[in-house]
Amino acid sequence: MASYDVIIIGSGPGGYVCAIRCAQLGLKTAVVEGRETLGGTCLNVGCIPSKALLHASHMLHEAEHNFAKMGLKGKSPSVDWKQMLAYKDDVIGQNTKGIEFLFKKNKIDWLKGWGSIPEAGKVKVGDDTHEAKNIIIASGSESSSLPGVEIDEKVVVTSTGALELPKVPKTMVVIGAGVIGLEMGSVYARLGTEVTVVEYLDAITPGMDGEVQKNFQKILKKQGINFVMGAAVQSVDALKTKAKVNYKLRKDDSEHQLDADVVLVATGRKPYVDGLGLDALGVEMTKRGQIKTDDHWQTNIKGVYAIGDAIEGPMLAHKAEDEGMAVACVLAGQHGHVNYGVIPGVIYTHPEVANVGETEENLKDQGRAYKVGKFSFMGNGRAKANFAGEGFVKILADKETDRILGAHIIGPMAGDLIHEICVAMEFGASAEDLALTCHAHPTYSEAVREAALACGDGPIHS
């Protein structure tokens, strides 16, 4: 029986980052992982492979629509789907092998197999039981489905199946207009699939700033993605090579049907805690099936902690990473810090969409006095040169103090641009602080400065 300072269950972004930080802080560390490769959902069947396909399909879009405008003449490339999937798999391999290297470098043991916690201080993996002063559950999440919808990962797929379809389908129905559905829908729409997104609510990307939602949906429609909004999916009939999606429109209860070669179920995710033995251990859970934790990410069982998708909060890899590093600090006797008010969210379509902090809707609900600074990418020289003038930067600041409360970006490199605002918010900066900071020209980031200027006397290029 091996003994450790800490055993982490799960090697996704939360688990592996936590393990590396624990090892760096001098704790004897092991990670339990049942997959053949490290990295969890994110690296194997989530964030990383989907970004590879998004990048490849965007390159195709540029070749088909923008190359000729720049004097790059010739036939547009044809799609070799097998090669595209091989490229995606190579990207996964490089990343997962990178984590294996980091484990060896930091002397972290990989306990191969699926873990359970028979009692506090013990983790069972296969037939072996290991002792640990502290146990961290970083078991992640899995796709959730709807009643009447059976997943077979062939015709009716989750994001996992959508990443390895044997061929590019002619038609696809995406159930759910959240991040995963829109990203994967974008990939296939660019590859020539007729994509229809069916969403229960009346707006896409629930919880996002209303103005961004409307603009984003318009842009996606222009790109050829169809939307059926306010539709409650009743069932999916999977035939041998096709499927029928049955739904009711909420406004009048009328029944409708859509045919598709592939149906992607993108209705969110739920914590993956099966088989951990949490019931027998007496771990407190929320009504939504998440593990309850205190301010130090400890469960009601002393020495058992939980982070990432398994607990409350946004199901984001970087949120899990932050929590992983924070828990490692707590176990090493330091202070663990996560600022939940400054966790960015990004959608990696084209254009990208990014947000941090409050939305206008939230601020109105709270009755807070705020001001809005906006700047369109059409006024940004770099964006115009790169055929990326769609979208805008929007900064929300306190009306009295000018402190930045939130930001919403739809446009080129939004996922990278948002971090300037995250840093500003972490330091409690005002919009004026951003506006007075010199930004290189010509860059996309000038649009952020212009939006900050718009919170004051006004932008220059608008």
C-alpha positions in Angstrom: 0.0 0.0 0.0 1.5 3.3 -1.1 1.1 6.4 1.0 0.8 10.0 -0.3 0.3 13.6 1.0 -2.4 14.0 -1.7 -4.2 11.8 -4.2 -6.2 13.5 -7.0 -8.9 11.6 -8.8 -9.0 12.8 -12.4 -6.3 14.1 -14.7 -8.3 16.8 -16.5 -7.2 20.5 -16.4 -8.2 20.7 -12.7 -6.6 17.5 -11.7 -3.3 17.7 -13.6 -2.7 21.4 -12.8 -3.5 20.7 -9.1 -1.0 17.7 -9.1 1.8 19.8 -10.6 1.3 22.6 -8.1 1.1 20.1 -5.2 4.4 18.5 -6.3 6.0 22.0 -6.7 5.0 22.8 -3.2 6.7 19.7 -1.8 3.8 17.3 -1.4 4.1 13.6 -2.4 1.4 13.4 -5.1 -0.4 10.8 -7.1 -3.2 11.1 -9.8 -5.8 8.4 -10.5 -6.8 8.2 -14.2 -8.7 5.4 -15.9 -8.2 6.6 -19.5 -5.3 5.5 -21.6 -4.1 9.1 -21.8 -3.9 12.0 -19.3 -5.8 15.3 -19.8 -9.4 14.3 -19.2 -12.3 15.3 -21.4 -10.7 18.7 -22.3 -7.6 17.4 -23.9 -8.9 14.1 -25.3 -12.5 14.8 -26.5 -13.2 18.5 -25.7 -11.5 21.8 -25.8 -8.3 20.8 -27.6 -9.6 18.6 -30.5 -12.6 20.9 -31.1 -10.2 23.9 -31.5 -8.1 21.9 -34.0 -11.2 21.3 -36.1 -12.3 24.9 -35.7 -8.9 26.1 -36.9 -8.8 23.7 -39.9 -12.4 24.6 -41.0 -11.7 28.3 -40.6 -8.6 28.0 -42.8 -10.9 26.4 -45.4 -13.4 29.3 -45.1 -10.6 31.9 -45.6 -9.4 30.0 -48.7 -12.9 29.9 -50.1 -14.0 33.5 -49.3 -11.0 35.7 -48.7 -7.9 34.5 -50.5 -8.9 35.7 -53.9 -9.5 39.2 -52.5 -5.9 39.3 -51.4 -4.6 38.2 -54.8 -4.1 34.6 -53.8 -5.7 32.9 -56.8 -6.2 29.2 -57.5 -8.6 26.4 -56.7 -9.9 26.2 -53.2 -8.6 23.2 -51.2 -10.8 20.1 -51.1 -11.5 18.5 -47.7 -9.6 15.3 -46.9 -11.7 14.4 -43.8 -9.5 11.5 -42.7 -6.4 13.7 -42.8 -8.2 16.5 -40.9 -9.1 13.9 -38.2 -5.5 12.7 -38.2 -4.3 16.3 -37.6 -6.8 16.6 -34.7 -5.5 13.3 -33.2 -1.9 14.4 -33.6 -2.7 17.6 -31.7 -4.4 15.6 -28.9 -1.3 13.3 -28.8 1.2 16.1 -28.4 -0.8 17.6 -25.5 -1.4 14.4 -23.6 2.2 13.3 -24.0 3.2 16.8 -22.7 1.3 16.1 -19.5 3.0 12.7 -19.1 6.3 14.4 -19.4 5.3 17.0 -16.7 4.2 14.2 -14.4 7.6 12.5 -14.7 9.5 15.8 -14.3 7.6 16.6 -11.1 7.7 13.0 -9.8 3.9 12.6 -9.8 2.7 9.0 -9.7 0.0 8.0 -12.2 -2.3 5.3 -10.6 -3.9 3.8 -13.7 -7.5 2.8 -13.3 -10.8 4.2 -11.9 -10.7 5.4 -8.4 -13.2 5.2 -5.4 -13.0 6.4 -1.9 -13.9 3.6 0.6 -13.2 5.8 3.6 -11.5 9.2 4.4 -7.8 8.9 3.8 -8.0 5.9 1.4 -8.4 5.6 -2.4 -9.0 2.3 -4.1 -7.8 1.8 -7.6 -8.5 -1.7 -9.0 -7.4 -4.2 -6.3 -5.0 -1.7 -4.7 -5.8 0.7 -1.8 -3.6 3.7 -1.3 -3.4 6.0 1.7 -3.5 9.8 1.4 -3.6 12.6 4.0 -5.7 14.5 1.5 -8.0 13.4 -1.4 -9.0 15.8 -4.2 -12.0 14.9 -6.4 -11.4 16.3 -9.9 -13.6 13.9 -11.8 -15.0 16.4 -14.3 -18.3 16.1 -16.1 -20.1 14.2 -18.8 -22.6 15.2 -21.5 -26.2 15.3 -20.3 -29.1 14.3 -22.6 -32.9 14.8 -22.7 -35.7 12.4 -22.0 -36.6 10.6 -25.2 -33.2 11.1 -26.7 -30.9 8.1 -26.8 -27.2 8.6 -27.6 -25.5 6.0 -29.8 -22.4 8.1 -30.8 -23.1 7.2 -34.4 -26.2 8.9 -35.6 -27.2 10.6 -32.3 -24.0 11.9 -30.9 -22.5 14.0 -28.1 -19.5 16.3 -28.7 -17.4 13.1 -28.3 -19.0 11.4 -31.3 -19.1 14.7 -33.3 -15.3 14.8 -33.1 -14.9 11.5 -35.0 -17.7 11.1 -37.4 -16.7 8.7 -40.3 -17.7 11.3 -42.9 -18.9 14.9 -43.1 -22.7 14.7 -42.9 -25.0 16.4 -45.5 -27.4 17.5 -42.7 -27.0 18.0 -39.0 -29.4 19.1 -36.2 -27.8 20.5 -33.1 -30.0 20.4 -30.0 -28.9 23.3 -27.8 -27.5 26.7 -28.7 -24.8 26.8 -26.1 -21.0 26.9 -26.5 -20.5 23.3 -27.6 -23.4 23.2 -30.0 -22.4 26.4 -31.8 -18.7 25.6 -32.0 -19.3 22.1 -33.4 -22.1 23.4 -35.6 -19.7 26.0 -37.0 -17.1 23.4 -37.9 -19.5 21.3 -39.9 -21.3 24.3 -41.5 -17.9 25.5 -42.9 -17.3 22.0 -44.2 -20.5 22.1 -46.2 -23.1 20.5 -43.8 -26.5 22.1 -43.6 -26.7 22.8 -39.9 -29.9 23.6 -38.0 -29.8 24.5 -34.3 -32.8 23.8 -32.1 -33.0 25.8 -28.9 -35.5 25.7 -26.1 -35.0 29.3 -25.1 -35.6 32.4 -27.2 -32.0 33.5 -27.3 -28.7 31.6 -28.0 -25.8 31.3 -25.5 -28.0 31.5 -22.3 -26.6 33.9 -19.7 -24.6 36.0 -22.1 -25.1 39.7 -22.7 -28.3 40.3 -24.6 -26.8 42.6 -27.2 -24.0 40.0 -27.9 -26.6 37.2 -28.2 -28.5 39.1 -30.9 -25.4 40.1 -32.9 -23.9 36.7 -32.6 -27.0 34.9 -33.9 -27.2 37.3 -36.9 -23.6 36.6 -37.8 -24.1 32.8 -37.5 -27.2 33.0 -39.7 -25.2 34.9 -42.3 -22.7 32.0 -42.2 -25.5 29.6 -43.1 -26.5 28.2 -39.7 -30.3 27.8 -39.3 -32.0 28.4 -36.0 -35.3 27.1 -34.5 -35.8 29.0 -31.3 -38.3 28.4 -28.5 -38.5 24.7 -29.4 -38.8 21.9 -26.9 -37.4 18.6 -28.3 -39.8 15.7 -27.5 -37.8 12.8 -28.9 -35.3 11.7 -31.5 -36.0 8.6 -33.7 -32.7 7.1 -34.7 -32.9 5.1 -37.9 -30.0 3.2 -39.4 -28.3 6.1 -41.1 -30.6 9.0 -40.3 -32.6 10.5 -37.5 -35.9 12.4 -37.0 -36.0 15.2 -34.4 -39.5 15.8 -33.0 -40.1 19.1 -31.3 -42.9 21.4 -30.1 -42.8 25.2 -30.5 -43.4 26.6 -27.0 -45.4 29.6 -28.3 -48.3 27.5 -29.7 -47.5 23.8 -28.8 -47.5 23.0 -32.6 -45.6 19.8 -33.4 -42.7 19.7 -36.0 -40.1 17.3 -37.3 -36.6 17.7 -38.7 -34.6 15.0 -40.6 -30.9 14.8 -40.2 -27.9 12.5 -41.0 -26.5 13.3 -37.6 -28.0 14.8 -34.4 -25.6 16.5 -32.0 -27.0 16.6 -28.5 -25.4 19.7 -26.9 -27.8 20.3 -24.0 -25.1 20.8 -21.3 -23.0 18.7 -19.0 -23.4 17.2 -15.6 -20.9 16.2 -12.9 -19.3 12.8 -13.4 -19.2 11.3 -9.9 -20.5 7.7 -10.5 -18.5 5.0 -8.9 -16.6 7.3 -6.5 -18.5 5.9 -3.5 -19.6 9.4 -2.3 -23.0 8.2 -1.0 -21.5 5.6 1.3 -18.8 8.1 2.4 -21.6 10.6 3.3 -20.4 13.4 1.0 -23.0 16.2 0.8 -24.3 17.0 -2.7 -26.4 19.9 -4.2 -29.8 19.3 -5.8 -28.1 19.5 -9.2 -25.7 16.6 -8.3 -22.7 18.7 -7.6 -20.4 18.1 -4.7 -20.8 20.7 -1.9 -17.6 22.4 -0.7 -16.7 25.2 1.7 -14.5 28.3 1.1 -11.4 26.1 1.0 -12.9 23.6 -1.5 -13.2 20.9 1.3 -16.3 18.7 1.4 -18.1 17.9 4.7 -15.7 15.0 5.0 -12.4 16.2 6.5 -9.4 15.8 4.1 -11.7 15.2 1.1 -11.7 18.2 -1.4 -13.4 18.7 -4.8 -12.7 21.1 -7.7 -13.8 21.8 -11.3 -16.9 20.6 -13.0 -17.8 18.3 -10.1 -18.6 21.3 -7.9 -20.7 24.5 -8.4 -19.8 27.3 -10.8 -19.1 27.5 -14.5 -17.9 24.3 -16.2 -14.7 25.8 -17.6 -11.3 24.2 -17.8 -9.6 27.4 -16.6 -11.9 27.7 -13.6 -10.9 24.1 -12.7 -7.2 25.0 -13.1 -7.5 28.0 -10.8 -9.3 25.9 -8.2 -6.6 23.2 -8.5 -3.8 25.6 -7.8 -5.7 27.2 -5.0 -6.4 23.8 -3.2 -2.7 22.9 -3.6 -1.8 26.2 -1.8 -4.3 25.4 1.0 -2.8 21.9 1.5 0.7 23.4 1.7 -0.4 25.9 4.4 -0.7 28.9 2.0 -3.7 31.0 1.0 -5.6 29.7 -2.0 -7.2 32.4 -4.2 -9.9 32.2 -6.9 -11.7 35.4 -8.0 -15.0 34.0 -9.2 -16.0 37.5 -10.4 -13.2 37.5 -13.0 -13.5 34.2 -14.8 -13.6 34.8 -18.6 -15.8 32.7 -20.9 -14.9 32.2 -24.6 -16.7 30.8 -27.6 -14.2 29.8 -30.3 -16.4 30.3 -33.4 -15.4 32.9 -36.0 -15.7 35.6 -34.9 -14.9 34.6 -31.3 -17.1 35.7 -28.4 -15.7 36.5 -25.0 -17.1 37.8 -21.7 -16.0 38.6 -18.2 -17.9 40.0 -15.2 -21.4 41.4 -15.2 -23.8 41.7 -18.1 -26.1 44.7 -18.6 -29.1 42.5 -17.7 -27.4 41.6 -14.3 -26.6 45.2 -13.5 -30.2 46.2 -14.3 -31.5 43.5 -12.1 -29.2 44.7 -9.3 -30.4 48.3 -9.8 -26.8 49.4 -10.2 -25.9 52.7 -12.0 -23.5 51.9 -14.8 -22.2 53.3 -18.1 -21.5 51.6 -21.4 -18.4 52.1 -23.6 -18.7 50.5 -27.1 -16.5 50.3 -30.1 -17.1 48.5 -33.4 -14.3 46.5 -35.1 -15.3 48.3 -38.3 -13.3 51.2 -37.0 -10.2 49.1 -36.3 -7.6 49.3 -39.1 -6.1 45.8 -38.4 -9.6 44.2 -38.4 -10.6 45.8 -41.7 -7.3 44.6 -43.4 -8.0 41.0 -42.2 -11.7 40.8 -43.2 -12.6 40.7 -39.5 -14.6 43.9 -39.0 -17.7 42.2 -37.6 -18.5 42.7 -34.0 -17.6 45.1 -31.2 -16.1 45.6 -27.8 -18.4 46.6 -24.9 -17.1 47.7 -21.5 -19.5 48.2 -18.5 -18.2 50.5 -15.8 -19.6 51.9 -12.6 -21.3 55.3 -13.2 -19.8 56.9 -10.1 -16.4 55.3 -9.7 -15.6 54.3 -13.3 -14.5 50.9 -12.0 -14.8 48.2 -14.7 -17.7 45.8 -13.9 -17.7 43.6 -17.0 -16.8 43.4 -20.7 -18.2 41.6 -23.7 -16.4 41.2 -27.0 -17.5 39.7 -30.3 -14.8 39.9 -32.9 -11.4 38.7 -34.0 -9.2 37.2 -31.2 -11.9 38.0 -28.6 -10.7 35.2 -26.4 -7.2 36.8 -26.2 -8.4 40.4 -26.0 -10.6 39.7 -23.0 -7.6 39.1 -20.7 -6.4 42.7 -20.7 -9.8 43.5 -19.1 -9.5 40.5 -16.7 -6.1 41.8 -15.4 -7.6 45.4 -15.2 -10.6 44.0 -13.1 -8.3 41.9 -10.9 -6.5 45.2 -10.0 -9.8 47.1 -9.5 -9.0 49.4 -12.5 -11.2 52.1 -13.9 -12.1 52.4 -17.6 -10.0 55.5 -17.6 -6.9 53.4 -16.6 -7.4 51.3 -19.7 -8.1 54.3 -21.9 -4.8 56.0 -20.7 -2.7 52.9 -21.4 -0.8 53.1 -24.7 -1.8 50.4 -27.1 0.3 49.4 -30.2 -1.0 50.3 -33.6 -2.3 48.6 -35.7 -3.6 45.9 -33.3 -7.0 44.4 -32.5 -6.4 45.5 -28.9 -6.9 49.1 -29.9 -10.6 48.3 -30.0 -10.5 47.6 -26.3 -8.9 51.0 -25.6 -11.4 52.7 -27.8 -14.3 51.1 -25.8 -12.6 52.3 -22.6 -12.4 55.8 -24.1 -16.1 55.5 -25.0 -16.8 55.2 -21.2 -15.3 58.7 -20.9 -15.2 61.6 -23.4 -15.6 59.3 -26.4 -13.6 57.1 -28.8 -11.3 58.5 -31.4 -12.1 56.4 -34.4 -15.9 56.3 -34.2 
